[in-house]
């Protein structure tokens, strides 16, 4: 057992009652399908850490405060709303409420099962007066019926006949408090839902509410089916914010009380109360027809297909095997059924970052989905396309052409009140374009290209032509922007931004050539595409000839270095203890920036440049962001620092299970969990997808004996298996395919495993990190 969890390959098991860990386990045990998210609170509702039930895209508006007004500042913030909670099932044993703070928990187990897609609980509880019961529950949020969640709840008396009273709730406007002043934590909302309708009859109930400012309407419904003997008395009570079914029954020794609770949700910005009621009734009717066992079977079949396409196998470190599957499971939960909604940075596991989506989605999460569940990647990109009008409006407000995608948002409008790291981070638009281009290369999805992709690529290319300019030397400059490193803001010629913009310009021109009718509809001329190509060819990429490295941005290497030796450990993250003014003028890197450019645009650097750059930036990078470790791992593996990459691999994969950033209470770090896949596939697997082709350069750290993963590419599915001496590539289904192994073409045909040797690396001593910011040296857990 480590950090409270037992190590097992296909599940996460918690075998103790630790009330102080409730907030953390509520995030870790959260269930979601990308549309509905439910934190892993106990069924009783109390004790609780941070209750939460979320619907993707459902939010409340609130004014953004400014000490001084400024032109172009976003006016409204958006915060995810904790909607009506349908998880609550209270139990009274005789007249004593089951409450884990009282009496005694003789046994208490919770299991998140990655293959069944359910959260199970098994508790033996002894009341203060000595009555014992066993409570078993299993809950799911359905991948196949996206408006539905369900709980199966059983109570067995252990000391003879007993009277049980079960109370099942729909509860709106639960009080939610935030115990931290960290600005990254979502704002707590006070009773954001206004009651519009409530009804209850027999075993079902529906509540309808509307938010005060955003005017979004939500309906929540519940239906119950019981397995019990004769004599059960039921009563439904409904008021504005509560619908409660109370059921009382005498349960004889050797028998049990069982109930299946079906929960349905619907929300809309436009639909009426009767329409949403009808939608929820329909969802519950479908779930009733399927039944509890049918929902379980559908969930298992869905996950069987997912794991057949996406599983990563690791030999040599059992804890990392568990952590990588945990991460993949939560990435799936974040993006599976969002269906033209965003993928928030926390998924639907908590209120952190106000429930906003960032560039994390396109750069870290969508690569996983693109090569394992491409339809989910397509849907996430369709959400971006659906927000183009807002992105155009934002560009216009800033005096620019094209489209400027937001730094943080729920509905596509910019919600960041801090301009240097928000509006200044124009690279987000190139990140969206990059995800579009990657998806097209991996799928050859012509319908998506015609209907969505070309327009995104064109509007973002127009942004760069408007934002940048040709200088007196003919170079194309992009000045006054912020790259991924938020400790270096509003700079000229950030290498990551410029190289991503360069790819954006080229991809837009190529897409217009492939789809001339769409280009004509968008008003694209030959002169415009020629201007894009010219700007791309003249893009300024700063290089420090004296040091032999790329400055992260123009003149970055001339700044004074941060005094890491004088920085105490308790002062990290630096943004909470030092003024941005000081951070901005020093060589200190919050998260991989130039190193990130060498991953996403590795085709723009020589191997020698990559090695020197990694050596230069490693001692400057403090990893105050969970997005950094995975990227540093990928580049460390590429340049030959395999054991350092392994340490960073563990940091990315275990960020939440070990609560490395001490903020898991507010939700999981979905991008870091996706980053663990990136380390496995792009780091140790060496996968790169430049120039619409797949290439691999696999190498394993000394601690791992085997790594295997599966990918989908242009209608084909293939497996890669790596050990210390070589790698095998096997086409599982689909048309034949050519990949590259350390530069050598490998032809894949179905049924034949192609094995290639791995050349040994010349050992190099890895660089150090800032004092006290070294990754934990990884010792494999078996």
ChimeraX attribute file (.defattr): number of C-alpha atoms within 10 A of each C-alpha:
attribute: neighborCount
match mode: 1-to-1
recipient: residues
	/A:1	12
	/A:2	11
	/A:3	9
	/A:4	17
	/A:5	18
	/A:6	16
	/A:7	20
	/A:8	15
	/A:9	19
	/A:10	16
	/A:11	21
	/A:12	23
	/A:13	21
	/A:14	22
	/A:15	17
	/A:16	14
	/A:17	18
	/A:18	12
	/A:19	13
	/A:20	10
	/A:21	13
	/A:22	19
	/A:23	22
	/A:24	23
	/A:25	24
	/A:26	26
	/A:27	29
	/A:28	23
	/A:29	24
	/A:30	27
	/A:31	29
	/A:32	34
	/A:33	31
	/A:34	29
	/A:35	30
	/A:36	27
	/A:37	24
	/A:38	29
	/A:39	24
	/A:40	28
	/A:41	24
	/A:42	22
	/A:43	20
	/A:44	19
	/A:45	16
	/A:46	15
	/A:47	15
	/A:48	17
	/A:49	22
	/A:50	23
	/A:51	25
	/A:52	26
	/A:53	25
	/A:54	26
	/A:55	25
	/A:56	27
	/A:57	25
	/A:58	24
	/A:59	26
	/A:60	22
	/A:61	19
	/A:62	16
	/A:63	11
	/A:64	14
	/A:65	12
	/A:66	12
	/A:67	5
	/A:68	5
	/A:69	9
	/A:70	9
	/A:71	7
	/A:72	14
	/A:73	18
	/A:74	20
	/A:75	17
	/A:76	17
	/A:77	22
	/A:78	27
	/A:79	25
	/A:80	28
	/A:81	29
	/A:82	27
	/A:83	26
	/A:84	27
	/A:85	21
	/A:86	26
	/A:87	29
	/A:88	20
	/A:89	21
	/A:90	19
	/A:91	23
	/A:92	16
	/A:93	19
	/A:94	14
	/A:95	10
	/A:96	16
	/A:97	18
	/A:98	20
	/A:99	19
	/A:100	20
	/A:101	11
	/A:102	13
	/A:103	18
	/A:104	15
	/A:105	17
	/A:106	14
	/A:107	14
	/A:108	19
	/A:109	15
	/A:110	24
	/A:111	19
	/A:112	24
	/A:113	18
	/A:114	23
	/A:115	18
	/A:116	19
	/A:117	24
	/A:118	24
	/A:119	23
	/A:120	20
	/A:121	21
	/A:122	17
	/A:123	20
	/A:124	20
	/A:125	23
	/A:126	21
	/A:127	21
	/A:128	13
	/A:129	8
	/A:130	11
	/A:131	17
	/A:132	22
	/A:133	22
	/A:134	18
	/A:135	21
	/A:136	19
	/A:137	21
	/A:138	19
	/A:139	25
	/A:140	25
	/A:141	28
	/A:142	25
	/A:143	26
	/A:144	15
	/A:145	19
	/A:146	21
	/A:147	25
	/A:148	26
	/A:149	29
	/A:150	27
	/A:151	25
	/A:152	20
	/A:153	20
	/A:154	18
	/A:155	22
	/A:156	23
	/A:157	23
	/A:158	19
	/A:159	13
	/A:160	14
	/A:161	14
	/A:162	18
	/A:163	14
	/A:164	24
	/A:165	21
	/A:166	21
	/A:167	19
	/A:168	25
	/A:169	25
	/A:170	24
	/A:171	20
	/A:172	24
	/A:173	20
	/A:174	19
	/A:175	12
	/A:176	16
	/A:177	13
	/A:178	15
	/A:179	8
	/A:180	10
	/A:181	9
	/A:182	10
	/A:183	11
	/A:184	13
	/A:185	20
	/A:186	21
	/A:187	22
	/A:188	18
	/A:189	19
	/A:190	12
	/A:191	16
	/A:192	22
	/A:193	26
	/A:194	17
	/A:195	19
	/A:196	15
	/A:197	18
	/A:198	20
	/A:199	17
	/A:200	20
	/A:201	13
	/A:202	12
	/A:203	19
	/A:204	21
	/A:205	25
	/A:206	25
	/A:207	29
	/A:208	27
	/A:209	26
	/A:210	22
	/A:211	21
	/A:212	15
	/A:213	12
	/A:214	15
	/A:215	17
	/A:216	19
	/A:217	24
	/A:218	28
	/A:219	28
	/A:220	28
	/A:221	28
	/A:222	29
	/A:223	24
	/A:224	19
	/A:225	16
	/A:226	16
	/A:227	11
	/A:228	15
	/A:229	13
	/A:230	9
	/A:231	10
	/A:232	14
	/A:233	11
	/A:234	15
	/A:235	14
	/A:236	19
	/A:237	15
	/A:238	19
	/A:239	14
	/A:240	16
	/A:241	21
	/A:242	19
	/A:243	24
	/A:244	23
	/A:245	24
	/A:246	18
	/A:247	18
	/A:248	18
	/A:249	18
	/A:250	19
	/A:251	22
	/A:252	17
	/A:253	13
	/A:254	11
	/A:255	15
	/A:256	20
	/A:257	21
	/A:258	18
	/A:259	19
	/A:260	21
	/A:261	25
	/A:262	27
	/A:263	27
	/A:264	26
	/A:265	29
	/A:266	25
	/A:267	26
	/A:268	17
	/A:269	13
	/A:270	11
	/A:271	13
	/A:272	13
	/A:273	20
	/A:274	11
	/A:275	15
	/A:276	22
	/A:277	24
	/A:278	14
	/A:279	20
	/A:280	25
	/A:281	23
	/A:282	14
	/A:283	22
	/A:284	25
	/A:285	15
	/A:286	13
	/A:287	23
	/A:288	18
	/A:289	10
	/A:290	15
	/A:291	16
	/A:292	19
	/A:293	10
	/A:294	13
	/A:295	23
	/A:296	20
	/A:297	14
	/A:298	18
	/A:299	21
	/A:300	18
	/A:301	15
	/A:302	17
	/A:303	20
	/A:304	15
	/A:305	11
	/A:306	17
	/A:307	17
	/A:308	14
	/A:309	19
	/A:310	25
	/A:311	18
	/A:312	20
	/A:313	19
	/A:314	22
	/A:315	15
	/A:316	16
	/A:317	18
	/A:318	16
	/A:319	22
	/A:320	24
	/A:321	22
	/A:322	22
	/A:323	26
	/A:324	27
	/A:325	27
	/A:326	25
	/A:327	28
	/A:328	27
	/A:329	24
	/A:330	29
	/A:331	28
	/A:332	27
	/A:333	27
	/A:334	29
	/A:335	30
	/A:336	24
	/A:337	25
	/A:338	24
	/A:339	21
	/A:340	20
	/A:341	23
	/A:342	29
	/A:343	35
	/A:344	32
	/A:345	28
	/A:346	25
	/A:347	33
	/A:348	34
	/A:349	34
	/A:350	33
	/A:351	32
	/A:352	26
	/A:353	22
	/A:354	27
	/A:355	33
	/A:356	27
	/A:357	23
	/A:358	21
	/A:359	24
	/A:360	22
	/A:361	25
	/A:362	27
	/A:363	19
	/A:364	23
	/A:365	28
	/A:366	29
	/A:367	22
	/A:368	24
	/A:369	26
	/A:370	24
	/A:371	22
	/A:372	23
	/A:373	21
	/A:374	22
	/A:375	18
	/A:376	22
	/A:377	28
	/A:378	24
	/A:379	20
	/A:380	25
	/A:381	28
	/A:382	21
	/A:383	19
	/A:384	25
	/A:385	19
	/A:386	17
	/A:387	16
	/A:388	21
	/A:389	17
	/A:390	19
	/A:391	24
	/A:392	20
	/A:393	18
	/A:394	24
	/A:395	21
	/A:396	15
	/A:397	14
	/A:398	15
	/A:399	11
	/A:400	18
	/A:401	21
	/A:402	25
	/A:403	26
	/A:404	32
	/A:405	32
	/A:406	29
	/A:407	25
	/A:408	26
	/A:409	23
	/A:410	26
	/A:411	21
	/A:412	24
	/A:413	24
	/A:414	24
	/A:415	26
	/A:416	22
	/A:417	18
	/A:418	12
	/A:419	17
	/A:420	18
	/A:421	21
	/A:422	20
	/A:423	27
	/A:424	20
	/A:425	25
	/A:426	25
	/A:427	27
	/A:428	28
	/A:429	27
	/A:430	30
	/A:431	24
	/A:432	24
	/A:433	30
	/A:434	21
	/A:435	23
	/A:436	29
	/A:437	21
	/A:438	22
	/A:439	28
	/A:440	21
	/A:441	19
	/A:442	22
	/A:443	19
	/A:444	14
	/A:445	15
	/A:446	13
	/A:447	9
	/A:448	18
	/A:449	22
	/A:450	18
	/A:451	13
	/A:452	20
	/A:453	26
	/A:454	27
	/A:455	21
	/A:456	26
	/A:457	30
	/A:458	27
	/A:459	21
	/A:460	30
	/A:461	30
	/A:462	22
	/A:463	23
	/A:464	30
	/A:465	23
	/A:466	15
	/A:467	20
	/A:468	18
	/A:469	16
	/A:470	16
	/A:471	11
	/A:472	7
	/A:473	7
	/A:474	12
	/A:475	17
	/A:476	24
	/A:477	22
	/A:478	24
	/A:479	17
	/A:480	17
	/A:481	23
	/A:482	27
	/A:483	29
	/A:484	26
	/A:485	26
	/A:486	24
	/A:487	23
	/A:488	28
	/A:489	25
	/A:490	20
	/A:491	20
	/A:492	22
	/A:493	27
	/A:494	32
	/A:495	27
	/A:496	27
	/A:497	28
	/A:498	28
	/A:499	24
	/A:500	21
	/A:501	30
	/A:502	25
	/A:503	20
	/A:504	29
	/A:505	30
	/A:506	20
	/A:507	22
	/A:508	27
	/A:509	25
	/A:510	15
	/A:511	21
	/A:512	24
	/A:513	14
	/A:514	15
	/A:515	15
	/A:516	15
	/A:517	13
	/A:518	19
	/A:519	22
	/A:520	12
	/A:521	9
	/A:522	14
	/A:523	10
	/A:524	17
	/A:525	13
	/A:526	13
	/A:527	9
	/A:528	16
	/A:529	22
	/A:530	14
	/A:531	15
	/A:532	23
	/A:533	20
	/A:534	17
	/A:535	24
	/A:536	23
	/A:537	14
	/A:538	16
	/A:539	23
	/A:540	23
	/A:541	21
	/A:542	19
	/A:543	17
	/A:544	14
	/A:545	9
	/A:546	6
	/A:547	12
	/A:548	13
	/A:549	21
	/A:550	25
	/A:551	23
	/A:552	30
	/A:553	27
	/A:554	19
	/A:555	15
	/A:556	22
	/A:557	18
	/A:558	12
	/A:559	12
	/A:560	11
	/A:561	14
	/A:562	17
	/A:563	12
	/A:564	17
	/A:565	10
	/A:566	8
	/A:567	14
	/A:568	10
	/A:569	13
	/A:570	8
	/A:571	11
	/A:572	17
	/A:573	15
	/A:574	18
	/A:575	14
	/A:576	12
	/A:577	10
	/A:578	12
	/A:579	10
	/A:580	16
	/A:581	11
	/A:582	11
	/A:583	20
	/A:584	19
	/A:585	17
	/A:586	18
	/A:587	20
	/A:588	26
	/A:589	27
	/A:590	23
	/A:591	24
	/A:592	26
	/A:593	26
	/A:594	24
	/A:595	28
	/A:596	22
	/A:597	24
	/A:598	25
	/A:599	22
	/A:600	19
	/A:601	18
	/A:602	18
	/A:603	14
	/A:604	14
	/A:605	15
	/A:606	10
	/A:607	14
	/A:608	11
	/A:609	16
	/A:610	23
	/A:611	18
	/A:612	15
	/A:613	22
	/A:614	21
	/A:615	19
	/A:616	20
	/A:617	25
	/A:618	20
	/A:619	18
	/A:620	22
	/A:621	24
	/A:622	25
	/A:623	22
	/A:624	20
	/A:625	16
	/A:626	21
	/A:627	24
	/A:628	26
	/A:629	29
	/A:630	34
	/A:631	31
	/A:632	28
	/A:633	30
	/A:634	32
	/A:635	27
	/A:636	28
	/A:637	26
	/A:638	23
	/A:639	20
	/A:640	20
	/A:641	22
	/A:642	26
	/A:643	19
	/A:644	22
	/A:645	29
	/A:646	30
	/A:647	20
	/A:648	27
	/A:649	31
	/A:650	26
	/A:651	27
	/A:652	31
	/A:653	29
	/A:654	22
	/A:655	25
	/A:656	28
	/A:657	22
	/A:658	16
	/A:659	15
	/A:660	13
	/A:661	14
	/A:662	11
	/A:663	19
	/A:664	24
	/A:665	24
	/A:666	25
	/A:667	28
	/A:668	28
	/A:669	28
	/A:670	30
	/A:671	29
	/A:672	30
	/A:673	30
	/A:674	30
	/A:675	33
	/A:676	33
	/A:677	29
	/A:678	26
	/A:679	29
	/A:680	26
	/A:681	24
	/A:682	26
	/A:683	31
	/A:684	27
	/A:685	26
	/A:686	22
	/A:687	22
	/A:688	21
	/A:689	17
	/A:690	14
	/A:691	9
	/A:692	13
	/A:693	14
	/A:694	17
	/A:695	22
	/A:696	22
	/A:697	21
	/A:698	29
	/A:699	25
	/A:700	25
	/A:701	19
	/A:702	11
	/A:703	16
	/A:704	16
	/A:705	15
	/A:706	19
	/A:707	24
	/A:708	20
	/A:709	20
	/A:710	23
	/A:711	22
	/A:712	22
	/A:713	21
	/A:714	17
	/A:715	13
	/A:716	17
	/A:717	22
	/A:718	22
	/A:719	17
	/A:720	22
	/A:721	20
	/A:722	25
	/A:723	19
	/A:724	19
	/A:725	15
	/A:726	16
	/A:727	24
	/A:728	17
	/A:729	23
	/A:730	20
	/A:731	23
	/A:732	20
	/A:733	14
	/A:734	15
	/A:735	14
	/A:736	15
	/A:737	18
	/A:738	13
	/A:739	17
	/A:740	16
	/A:741	22
	/A:742	16
	/A:743	10
	/A:744	12
	/A:745	11
	/A:746	16
	/A:747	15
	/A:748	19
	/A:749	19
	/A:750	16
	/A:751	10
	/A:752	13
	/A:753	18
	/A:754	15
	/A:755	16
	/A:756	16
	/A:757	15
	/A:758	18
	/A:759	13
	/A:760	10
	/A:761	11
	/A:762	6
	/A:763	9
	/A:764	10
	/A:765	8
	/A:766	17
	/A:767	14
	/A:768	16
	/A:769	18
	/A:770	18
	/A:771	16
	/A:772	13
	/A:773	17
	/A:774	17
	/A:775	18
	/A:776	11
	/A:777	13
	/A:778	16
	/A:779	11
	/A:780	14
	/A:781	13
	/A:782	12
